[in-house]
Each structure stands twice: as C-alpha cells, then as structure tokens.
Amino acid sequence: MSVKAWRQILGQHWGKVLGGLLGLIVGLAILLFGFWKSLLLFACIAIGVYLGRLFDQHEGLQKLLQRIWPESD
C-alpha cells in the first residue's frame, strides 16, 4: 500500500484508529500496572493535558489560580 492510500484510510477512519490505539494503551496499562495505578496515571495525564492547554492559550499560572480560587471581598 502506498503512503497516499494510508493517508486516505486514516483520513476517513481517524476516530476508529484513534479509539483503537487509545484502547490498546489503556489495556496495556491495566495489564502492566493494575487498575488503580492506571486510573491514577490517566488522571495525572488528563490534568497535565488540561494545564498544558491553558498555557498554550497564554494563560499564566496567576490567572489560572485566580480562576480556581477567586478573591472574595
């Protein structure tokens, strides 16, 4: 199969491919680390992705903390 054909397949079935890879990663993590350690790992990854997205949007740490804990008068 050519590279062009692979790109076309991935373009048409991107969600299925991504879902399959994510399922593989979750399954391997549970087999290797156990359920609770894997759950903690994925929670930490989700928090990291969220914080990274905020920093990509040029929102500094001070603004983030003010959103979480607003000053009360």
C-alpha positions in Angstrom: 0.0 0.0 0.0 1.2 3.4 -0.8 1.6 6.3 1.6 -1.3 8.1 -0.2 -3.6 5.2 0.4 -2.7 5.1 4.1 -3.4 8.8 4.4 -6.7 8.4 2.7 -7.7 5.5 5.0 -6.6 7.4 8.1 -8.5 10.5 7.0 -11.7 8.5 6.5 -11.4 6.5 9.7 -9.5 8.7 12.1 -11.8 8.3 15.0 -11.7 4.5 14.8 -7.9 4.4 14.6 -7.5 6.8 17.5 -10.1 4.9 19.5 -8.3 1.6 18.8 -4.9 3.0 19.8 -6.4 4.5 23.0 -8.0 1.2 23.9 -4.7 -0.6 23.3 -2.8 1.9 25.6 -5.4 1.6 28.3 -5.5 -2.2 28.1 -1.7 -2.4 28.3 -1.5 0.0 31.2 -4.1 -2.0 33.2 -2.2 -5.3 32.5 1.1 -3.8 33.4 0.2 -1.6 36.4 -3.2 -2.7 37.6 -6.5 -0.9 37.6 -6.0 1.7 40.3 -2.4 2.7 39.3 -3.6 3.0 35.7 -6.5 5.2 36.8 -4.1 7.5 38.7 -1.8 7.6 35.8 -4.6 8.6 33.4 -5.9 11.2 35.8 -2.4 12.8 36.0 -2.1 12.7 32.2 -5.5 14.4 31.9 -4.6 17.1 34.4 -1.3 17.7 32.6 -3.0 18.0 29.2 -5.5 20.5 30.7 -2.8 22.6 32.2 -0.8 22.4 29.0 -3.8 23.6 27.0 -4.2 26.6 29.4 -0.5 27.5 29.0 -0.8 27.1 25.2 -3.6 29.7 25.3 -1.1 32.0 27.1 -3.0 31.9 30.4 -0.4 32.3 33.1 -0.3 30.4 36.4 -1.6 33.5 38.3 -4.7 33.8 36.1 -5.3 30.1 36.5 -5.1 30.3 40.3 -7.4 33.3 40.3 -10.0 31.3 38.3 -9.8 28.4 40.7 -9.8 30.5 43.9 -11.3 33.9 43.2 -10.7 36.6 45.7 -13.7 37.2 47.9 -14.5 40.7 49.2 
